[in-house]
C-alpha cells in the first residue's frame, strides 16, 4: 500500500504477509513492514499493525453453475490467497449431498413400502457406512 503526498508522489510504502478484516473497515496486518520515502532516501519506519482500508470485499462468485471439481479448484486458490472459503466449502457439501439425498430418500420409501421397518435398520447402517467412506 502506498501513501501519496498532495502532489501524488509516494511518501511511504507498507506491506504485510497477510491481512484480516477486523470490522468497520479496519484490517489487522500480519508482520507489517513500512518504508518511508524522503528527500534523504528510503528508510525503514515503524508500521502500524491495524490500518483503515475499507470493508472486506463481498463474494461475487455464483456457484450455481460451477461443478464440484472447478469449485474445489476455486477453494484451493482462495485459501492460497488467504481468503475465507467457508461459503464455498458449504456449497461443495450441498452439491455432493443433494444427489445422494435424491437416491437415498426414495430407497428409504421403497424399503418402508416393501419390507417395513426391519429393512430400514439395514439401510440406515448401510447409508452410514457409505457416508463414512465418502467423507473420510
C-alpha positions in Angstrom: 0.0 0.0 0.0 1.4 3.3 -1.0 0.7 6.6 0.8 0.7 9.5 -1.6 1.5 13.2 -0.9 -0.8 16.0 -2.1 1.2 16.2 -5.3 0.7 12.5 -6.0 4.2 11.3 -5.2 4.8 8.3 -2.9 5.6 9.2 0.7 5.6 5.7 2.2 5.0 2.1 1.3 3.6 -0.6 3.7 3.2 -4.3 3.1 2.3 -7.3 5.1 2.3 -11.1 4.6 -1.5 -11.2 5.3 -4.4 -9.1 6.3 -7.5 -10.0 8.3 -10.7 -7.8 8.3 -11.5 -6.9 11.9 -14.6 -4.8 11.3 -15.7 -1.3 10.4 -13.1 -1.2 7.6 -10.2 -1.9 9.9 -7.7 -4.6 8.9 -5.1 -6.3 11.1 -1.8 -6.8 9.3 0.5 -9.8 9.9 4.2 -8.9 10.0 3.7 -5.4 8.6 6.7 -3.5 7.2 6.8 0.2 6.4 9.3 2.1 4.3 9.3 5.9 4.2 10.5 7.8 1.1 12.1 11.1 1.9 14.5 13.5 0.2 17.3 11.8 2.1 16.4 8.4 0.6 14.5 5.3 1.6 14.3 4.4 5.4 12.5 1.7 7.3 9.8 3.0 9.7 7.6 1.5 12.4 4.5 0.0 10.8 1.0 0.1 12.3 -0.5 -3.3 12.9 -4.0 -2.0 12.3 -4.9 0.0 9.3 -8.1 1.6 7.9 -8.6 0.3 4.4 -12.4 -0.1 4.0 -14.8 -3.0 4.1 -14.0 -6.6 3.1 -14.9 -7.4 -0.5 -18.2 -9.2 -0.9 -18.2 -12.6 -2.7 -19.3 -12.1 -6.3 -18.9 -15.6 -7.5 -22.1 -17.5 -8.2 -21.5 -21.2 -7.6 -24.8 -22.5 -9.0 -23.4 -23.2 -12.5 -19.9 -24.4 -11.2 -19.1 -28.1 -11.0 -17.6 -29.7 -7.9 -14.1 -30.1 -9.3 -14.0 -26.4 -10.5 -15.4 -25.3 -7.1 -12.7 -27.2 -5.3 -10.1 -25.5 -7.5 -11.6 -22.1 -6.6 -11.4 -23.0 -2.9 -7.8 -24.0 -3.1 -6.9 -20.8 -5.0 -8.8 -18.7 -2.5 -7.2 -20.4 0.5 -3.8 -19.8 -1.0 -4.6 -16.1 -1.3 -5.6 -16.0 2.4 -9.3 -15.7 1.9 -12.1 -17.3 4.0 -13.6 -20.2 2.0 -16.3 -21.4 4.3 -19.2 -20.3 2.0 -17.6 -22.3 -0.9 -17.0 -25.3 1.3 -20.6 -25.4 2.2 -21.6 -25.2 -1.5 -19.4 -28.2 -2.2 -21.1 -30.2 0.5 -24.5 -29.2 -0.8 -23.6 -30.2 -4.4 -22.5 -33.6 -3.1 -25.4 -34.2 -0.6 -28.2 -33.2 -2.9 -27.8 -36.0 -5.5 -27.2 -38.5 -2.7 -30.4 -37.4 -1.0 -32.3 -37.9 -4.3 -31.1 -41.5 -4.3 -31.3 -42.3 -0.6 -34.7 -40.9 0.2 -36.6 -42.9 -2.5 -34.8 -46.0 -1.3 -36.0 -45.5 2.2 -39.5 -45.0 1.0 -39.3 -48.2 -1.1 -38.0 -50.2 1.9 -40.9 -49.0 4.1 -43.4 -49.8 1.3 -42.0 -53.2 0.6 -40.4 -54.6 3.8 -41.4 -52.4 6.7 -39.1 -51.1 9.5 -36.7 -54.1 9.8 -35.3 -53.3 6.3 -34.9 -49.7 7.4 -32.3 -50.7 10.0 -30.1 -52.4 7.4 -30.5 -49.3 5.1 -29.5 -47.0 7.9 -26.4 -49.0 8.7 -25.5 -49.2 5.0 -26.1 -45.5 4.5 -24.0 -44.7 7.5 -21.1 -46.9 6.2 -21.3 -45.2 2.8 -21.3 -41.8 4.3 -18.3 -42.6 6.5 -16.5 -43.9 3.4 -17.3 -40.8 1.3 -16.4 -38.2 3.9 -13.3 -39.8 5.4 
